[in-house]
Amino acid sequence: MLFFQPGYMITENDYQNIRHLDFGIGGILRFYFYEYFTAGIYGGSQRTNYHSSDSKNSYVSIGYGGPVLGISKKTGKLRYTASAFIGKATIRNLHIESQNNYMLVDAHFYKHSTLIYSPVLSIDYALSQRLLLTLQTVCLTAKPDNKSFYNPTIQFGILFNR
């Protein structure tokens, strides 16, 4: 479980370039094979709110998931993992150009399903045989509607071993 995911979203729509801090939540399930291989599933969501020309309520959110494959090395209480993720994502963007109190005067909603990929680098520290702390970095990358989407993220969490 990855429970704290601060990141920085870089994307655009037809009206504005968007560069803003975002936060999310997600999870990873990894299995280890032989001495150096890992495979599993990975997914989560990220969301950022940003200011547009006449509103503070515009947002971009992404939900994603898919398989992850990589290599892993355990040394004492530490495990180092380098893997790659590729999956499906849905990106939603409510861009509000003009708003009068709670009434939207000029707003645009974008929804894109797209392929997404990322390197996944992590360091796990074993608190016990069954409980680990993890620090993970990813850079979610996609090309929805021929527009760039990047979301470098640092993820903190707890992993459970069997």
C-alpha positions as CSV (number, residue, x, y, z in Angstrom):
1,M,0.0,0.0,0.0
2,L,1.4,3.4,-1.0
3,F,-0.5,5.9,1.1
4,F,1.2,9.3,0.5
5,Q,2.0,10.3,-3.1
6,P,3.0,13.9,-3.7
7,G,3.9,14.7,-7.3
8,Y,4.0,17.4,-9.9
9,M,1.6,17.3,-12.9
10,I,2.7,18.6,-16.2
11,T,0.0,18.6,-19.0
12,E,-2.1,20.9,-21.1
13,N,-5.6,21.4,-22.6
14,D,-6.8,23.6,-25.4
15,Y,-6.8,26.7,-23.1
16,Q,-3.9,26.4,-20.7
17,N,-0.6,24.7,-19.9
18,I,-1.0,23.1,-16.5
19,R,2.0,22.7,-14.1
20,H,0.9,22.1,-10.5
21,L,1.6,20.0,-7.4
22,D,-0.7,17.0,-7.0
23,F,-1.5,14.3,-4.5
24,G,-2.7,10.8,-4.7
25,I,-3.1,7.3,-3.3
26,G,-2.4,3.9,-4.8
27,G,-1.0,0.4,-4.3
28,I,1.3,-2.2,-5.5
29,L,1.3,-6.0,-5.3
30,R,4.7,-7.5,-6.0
31,F,5.8,-11.2,-6.2
32,Y,9.4,-12.1,-6.1
33,F,10.7,-14.9,-8.4
34,Y,14.1,-16.7,-8.1
35,E,16.6,-14.3,-6.6
36,Y,16.3,-11.2,-8.8
37,F,12.9,-11.0,-10.6
38,T,9.6,-9.3,-9.6
39,A,6.2,-9.1,-11.2
40,G,2.9,-7.7,-10.0
41,I,0.2,-5.2,-10.4
42,Y,0.3,-1.4,-9.8
43,G,-2.3,1.3,-9.8
44,G,-3.6,4.5,-8.2
45,S,-4.9,8.0,-8.7
46,Q,-3.5,11.5,-8.7
47,R,-5.4,14.8,-8.6
48,T,-4.5,18.5,-8.9
49,N,-6.6,21.6,-8.6
50,Y,-5.3,24.6,-10.5
51,H,-6.4,28.2,-11.2
52,S,-7.7,29.2,-14.6
53,S,-8.5,32.6,-15.9
54,D,-11.6,33.2,-13.8
55,S,-11.8,30.2,-11.4
56,K,-9.9,28.4,-8.6
57,N,-11.9,25.2,-9.1
58,S,-10.4,23.6,-12.3
59,Y,-8.9,20.2,-11.8
60,V,-7.1,17.3,-13.5
61,S,-7.3,13.7,-12.2
62,I,-5.9,10.4,-13.4
63,G,-6.7,6.9,-12.5
64,Y,-4.4,4.2,-13.7
65,G,-3.5,0.5,-13.3
66,G,-1.7,-2.4,-14.9
67,P,1.2,-4.9,-14.7
68,V,4.7,-4.2,-13.4
69,L,7.8,-6.2,-14.2
70,G,11.3,-5.7,-12.9
71,I,14.4,-6.8,-11.1
72,S,15.1,-6.8,-7.4
73,K,18.0,-7.3,-5.0
74,K,17.7,-7.9,-1.3
75,T,20.6,-6.9,1.0
76,G,20.1,-7.3,4.7
77,K,17.0,-5.2,5.7
78,L,17.0,-3.3,2.3
79,R,15.4,-4.4,-1.0
80,Y,16.2,-2.4,-4.2
81,T,13.8,-2.8,-7.1
82,A,13.9,-1.3,-10.6
83,S,10.8,-2.1,-12.7
84,A,8.6,-0.9,-15.5
85,F,4.8,-0.3,-15.5
86,I,2.5,-0.1,-18.5
87,G,-1.2,0.0,-18.2
88,K,-4.5,1.9,-19.0
89,A,-5.4,5.3,-17.6
90,T,-8.3,7.7,-17.6
91,I,-7.5,11.3,-17.4
92,R,-10.3,13.8,-16.5
93,N,-9.9,17.6,-16.7
94,L,-12.6,20.1,-15.7
95,H,-11.3,23.4,-17.0
96,I,-13.4,26.4,-15.9
97,E,-12.8,29.6,-17.9
98,S,-15.6,31.6,-16.1
99,Q,-17.6,31.1,-13.0
100,N,-20.1,33.2,-11.1
101,N,-20.2,32.0,-7.5
102,Y,-21.2,28.3,-7.8
103,M,-22.6,28.7,-11.4
104,L,-20.3,27.6,-14.2
105,V,-20.5,30.1,-17.0
106,D,-17.9,28.7,-19.4
107,A,-16.4,25.3,-18.6
108,H,-14.9,22.4,-20.6
109,F,-14.7,18.8,-19.5
110,Y,-12.2,16.5,-21.1
111,K,-12.0,12.7,-20.6
112,H,-9.3,10.6,-22.2
113,S,-8.6,6.9,-22.0
114,T,-5.0,6.3,-22.8
115,L,-2.0,4.0,-22.5
116,I,0.3,5.0,-19.7
117,Y,3.8,3.9,-18.7
118,S,6.5,4.6,-16.1
119,P,9.7,3.4,-14.6
120,V,9.2,2.4,-11.0
121,L,12.3,2.6,-8.6
122,S,11.9,1.6,-5.0
123,I,13.7,1.0,-1.8
124,D,12.1,-1.1,0.9
125,Y,13.3,-1.3,4.5
126,A,12.2,-4.3,6.6
127,L,10.8,-3.3,10.0
128,S,10.1,-7.0,10.6
129,Q,9.9,-10.1,8.4
130,R,6.3,-9.2,7.5
131,L,6.3,-5.3,7.6
132,L,8.3,-3.0,5.4
133,L,8.5,0.7,4.7
134,T,8.8,1.7,1.1
135,L,10.0,4.8,-0.8
136,Q,9.2,4.7,-4.5
137,T,9.6,7.1,-7.4
138,V,7.7,7.0,-10.7
139,C,7.2,9.3,-13.7
140,L,3.7,8.6,-15.2
141,T,3.9,9.3,-18.9
142,A,1.0,9.4,-21.4
143,K,0.0,11.1,-24.7
144,P,-3.8,11.7,-24.4
145,D,-5.3,13.4,-27.5
146,N,-1.7,14.1,-28.8
147,K,-1.0,16.3,-25.7
148,S,1.8,15.5,-23.3
149,F,1.2,14.2,-19.8
150,Y,3.9,13.8,-17.2
151,N,3.6,13.2,-13.5
152,P,6.8,12.6,-11.6
153,T,5.8,11.3,-8.1
154,I,7.4,10.2,-4.9
155,Q,5.5,7.6,-3.0
156,F,5.7,6.6,0.6
157,G,4.0,3.6,2.1
158,I,3.9,0.3,4.0
159,L,4.2,-3.2,2.4
160,F,3.1,-6.5,3.9
161,N,5.0,-9.7,3.3
162,R,3.8,-13.3,3.5
